[in-house]
Amino acid sequence: MTADLPAPPARPPVFDDDFSRGLDPDRWVAHYLPHWTTPDRSAARYALGRDGLRLRIEADQLDWRPEDAPLRVSNVQTGTFSGPVGSTVGTHRHRDDGLIVRTETPTRLLWAPTSGRVDITVSASTDPGCMLAAWFVGTEHLSSDDAGEICVFEIDAAALGATTTARTGIKAHADPRLVSDMTEAVLPFDASRPHTWTAIWGGGQTLIGCEGRVLKRMPQAPVAPMFLLIDLFEIGPPSGAYPKTATVHRVRAWDGEAP
């Protein structure tokens, strides 16, 4: 990390949630991409505490889709969109191996910015097989080209220690205006303690940083409305003690920022 991030704007954020009043249904959908699967498989497991939202993977939790087993996830996201059952129309067509709408979901744009700044404070999971991630993904409700992703971070439990390796950058997916550009960044601390990630995008640039320092600057940015997804995955066969957890302490955001 070689440069300081810009300071947050002086104006109040348009989105500010520390989960002290619960999981607000006007801000969050407690399912992971529910249109590609069924409600019993997409539903998040979580608990609320003084330190924020604790995402959980529990022993009896089903795989997100049978085809993806073993893969379980608890996720919150800021909206939903899909086409009809049987179609391939929906938010985050992140794979080309047969994602089909199984549960039609309404178009709910609870928060879907086209540019801005977000600060996400989290504590990553130390539990075996787990990954904590935060992504902005194109809603695709206006066009299937709006499929790009800002990967704010992906943190594997196995990468935690005195230093932490995290993945960050842009994934183009089906957006022809973007080029995938991902980096493995080494953080000089144990990311299982509270720390803050920042993404700033707009005007053809994207900046991603952590704890006030720049990690990655890219001369491209999605231009479409995007949902924020924050999720805890368990990847691989069930193992170890349950529940497995990670904590989202706070999310703050401002519209219209540029790097």
matplotlib code that plots the C-alpha trace (Angstrom):
import matplotlib.pyplot as plt

x = [0.0, 1.7, -0.7, -3.4, -7.0, -9.0, -10.8, -14.6, -16.8, -17.8, -21.5, -23.6, -23.6, -26.6, -26.3, -25.1, -25.9, -24.2, -27.1, -27.8, -31.5, -31.6, -31.4, -33.4, -35.7, -35.7, -32.0, -31.1, -32.4, -31.1, -30.7, -27.9, -28.9, -32.3, -33.4, -30.8, -32.0, -34.8, -35.5, -34.5, -31.1, -30.5, -31.6, -28.9, -28.2, -27.1, -27.2, -27.2, -25.0, -23.5, -20.6, -22.8, -24.2, -22.7, -23.1, -23.2, -22.8, -24.6, -24.4, -27.8, -27.5, -28.1, -25.8, -26.7, -27.5, -27.2, -25.0, -22.5, -22.2, -20.3, -20.9, -22.9, -23.4, -25.0, -25.4, -27.1, -27.6, -29.2, -31.8, -33.0, -33.9, -34.8, -36.6, -39.3, -38.7, -36.8, -35.0, -31.4, -32.2, -31.1, -28.6, -25.0, -24.8, -21.3, -21.0, -21.8, -22.6, -26.3, -27.6, -31.4, -34.0, -35.7, -37.4, -38.7, -37.8, -39.2, -37.1, -36.2, -33.7, -33.2, -29.8, -28.2, -25.7, -24.0, -21.0, -19.8, -17.8, -18.4, -16.6, -17.2, -15.9, -15.6, -13.9, -13.1, -13.8, -11.1, -13.2, -11.9, -13.1, -14.7, -14.4, -15.7, -16.4, -18.0, -18.9, -20.8, -22.5, -24.5, -28.2, -28.8, -32.4, -31.8, -29.4, -27.6, -24.4, -24.6, -22.9, -19.6, -18.4, -16.2, -14.7, -14.0, -12.4, -12.4, -10.6, -10.0, -9.8, -6.6, -5.0, -5.2, -2.2, 0.2, -0.4, -3.4, -3.7, -6.9, -8.2, -9.5, -10.2, -12.7, -14.3, -15.8, -18.1, -20.4, -19.9, -18.1, -17.0, -14.8, -11.6, -11.0, -8.2, -7.7, -4.9, -3.7, -3.0, -1.0, -2.4, 0.1, -2.3, -4.7, -7.9, -9.9, -9.9, -12.1, -10.8, -12.3, -12.3, -13.0, -14.2, -14.5, -15.7, -17.0, -15.8, -13.9, -11.8, -12.0, -10.0, -9.9, -8.2, -8.0, -7.4, -6.9, -4.3, -4.7, -4.4, -5.4, -6.2, -7.8, -8.6, -12.1, -15.3, -18.8, -21.4, -24.5, -26.6, -25.1, -26.2, -23.9, -23.4, -21.6, -21.3, -19.8, -19.1, -18.1, -16.4, -15.8, -17.2, -18.6, -15.9, -14.9, -17.2, -20.3, -21.5, -18.8, -19.0, -17.8, -18.9, -20.0, -19.6, -20.7, -21.4, -21.3, -21.6, -21.8, -23.2, -21.3, -17.7, -14.8, -11.3]
y = [0.0, 3.2, 6.1, 7.5, 7.2, 10.4, 11.4, 10.6, 13.4, 16.0, 15.6, 13.0, 9.5, 8.4, 4.9, 4.3, 1.1, -0.4, -2.9, -1.6, -1.4, -4.9, -5.9, -3.2, -4.8, -1.4, -1.8, -5.5, -8.7, -11.6, -14.1, -14.9, -14.3, -16.0, -16.2, -18.8, -21.2, -21.7, -19.8, -22.6, -22.6, -18.9, -17.7, -16.1, -17.4, -14.5, -13.0, -9.4, -8.2, -5.0, -5.4, -5.6, -8.3, -11.7, -13.8, -17.5, -20.9, -23.5, -27.3, -27.9, -25.3, -26.4, -25.9, -22.8, -25.0, -28.8, -28.4, -26.4, -28.6, -28.4, -24.6, -22.8, -19.1, -16.5, -13.2, -9.8, -7.7, -4.3, -5.5, -8.2, -8.6, -11.6, -12.7, -15.4, -19.0, -21.0, -18.0, -17.0, -13.3, -12.1, -10.2, -11.6, -14.2, -14.9, -18.3, -19.8, -23.3, -23.2, -20.7, -20.8, -18.8, -21.1, -18.4, -15.3, -12.3, -8.7, -5.8, -4.2, -1.4, -0.8, 0.8, 0.6, 3.4, 4.0, 5.7, 6.7, 5.7, 2.9, 2.1, -1.4, -2.4, -6.1, -8.9, -11.9, -15.5, -17.7, -20.8, -23.6, -23.5, -20.0, -16.9, -13.4, -11.2, -7.9, -7.2, -4.6, -6.3, -4.9, -5.2, -6.1, -4.9, -2.3, -4.4, -7.7, -5.8, -4.3, -7.4, -6.0, -6.4, -4.4, -7.0, -4.9, -7.9, -11.7, -13.0, -16.7, -17.9, -19.9, -16.6, -15.0, -14.5, -11.8, -10.7, -11.4, -12.0, -10.7, -10.6, -7.3, -5.6, -5.7, -8.7, -8.0, -11.0, -10.2, -6.5, -5.7, -2.3, -3.7, -5.9, -8.2, -6.9, -8.7, -8.5, -10.4, -7.8, -8.4, -6.6, -6.0, -7.2, -10.0, -9.3, -11.3, -8.0, -5.1, -3.2, -1.0, -1.4, 1.4, 1.4, 4.7, 4.5, 6.8, 8.9, 6.0, 5.2, 2.8, 3.0, 0.2, 0.6, -0.8, 1.0, 4.3, 3.2, 2.6, -1.0, -0.8, 2.0, 1.1, 3.3, 1.8, 1.7, 0.2, 2.7, 0.7, 0.5, -2.0, -3.9, -4.4, -8.0, -9.0, -12.7, -15.5, -18.7, -22.2, -23.8, -27.6, -30.4, -29.5, -29.6, -28.3, -26.6, -24.7, -22.0, -20.5, -16.7, -13.4, -9.9, -6.9, -3.9, -1.0, 0.1, 3.8, 5.2, 8.4, 8.8, 10.5, 10.3, 10.0, 8.8]
z = [0.0, -1.2, -1.0, 1.2, 0.2, -0.1, 3.1, 3.2, 2.0, 4.6, 3.7, 5.4, 3.8, 1.7, 3.3, 6.8, 8.7, 11.8, 12.2, 15.7, 14.7, 13.2, 9.5, 7.7, 5.0, 3.2, 2.8, 2.7, 1.2, 3.4, 0.5, -1.9, -5.6, -4.8, -8.4, -9.4, -6.6, -4.1, -0.9, 1.5, -0.1, -0.6, 2.9, 5.0, 8.5, 10.8, 14.3, 15.4, 18.2, 19.6, 17.1, 14.1, 11.7, 12.3, 9.1, 10.0, 8.3, 10.3, 10.4, 8.8, 6.1, 2.5, -0.4, -2.4, -5.4, -5.6, -8.7, -6.7, -3.7, -1.5, -1.3, 1.3, 1.8, 4.0, 2.1, 2.4, -0.7, -1.6, -4.1, -6.5, -10.2, -12.3, -15.4, -15.4, -14.2, -16.7, -18.2, -18.0, -17.1, -13.7, -11.7, -11.7, -14.4, -13.1, -14.8, -18.2, -17.0, -16.9, -14.4, -14.8, -12.9, -10.4, -8.2, -10.0, -7.9, -8.1, -9.2, -5.9, -6.2, -2.4, -3.1, -6.5, -7.1, -10.5, -8.9, -5.5, -2.4, 0.1, 3.3, 4.7, 8.1, 8.7, 10.6, 8.4, 9.4, 10.8, 10.3, 8.0, 4.5, 4.8, 2.6, 3.4, 0.4, -0.7, -4.3, -6.3, -9.2, -12.0, -11.5, -15.2, -14.9, -17.7, -19.9, -19.8, -20.7, -17.2, -15.7, -14.4, -10.8, -8.5, -6.2, -3.1, -1.3, -1.0, 2.1, 2.6, 6.2, 5.2, 4.2, 7.6, 9.9, 10.9, 7.3, 5.2, 1.4, -0.2, -3.7, -5.1, -8.4, -11.3, -13.0, -16.4, -16.6, -19.6, -19.6, -22.9, -21.6, -18.9, -18.7, -15.8, -13.6, -10.3, -7.8, -4.7, -2.1, 1.1, 4.1, 7.0, 9.6, 10.6, 8.8, 11.4, 13.5, 12.5, 9.5, 6.8, 3.0, 0.6, -3.0, -5.0, -8.6, -11.3, -14.3, -15.8, -12.7, -9.8, -6.6, -4.0, -0.6, 2.9, 6.2, 4.5, 2.0, -1.7, -2.9, -6.5, -9.0, -12.3, -15.4, -15.8, -13.9, -14.3, -15.4, -14.6, -11.4, -9.0, -5.9, -3.0, -1.8, 1.4, 2.0, 4.0, 2.1, 3.2, 0.3, 0.5, 2.6, 6.0, 8.6, 12.0, 14.6, 13.8, 13.5, 11.3, 11.4, 10.1, 11.2, 9.2, 11.6, 9.4, 5.9, 4.9, 1.4, -0.6, -4.2, -6.9, -5.8, -8.2, -7.5]

ax = plt.figure().add_subplot(projection="3d")
ax.plot(x, y, z, "-o")
ax.set_aspect("equal")
plt.show()
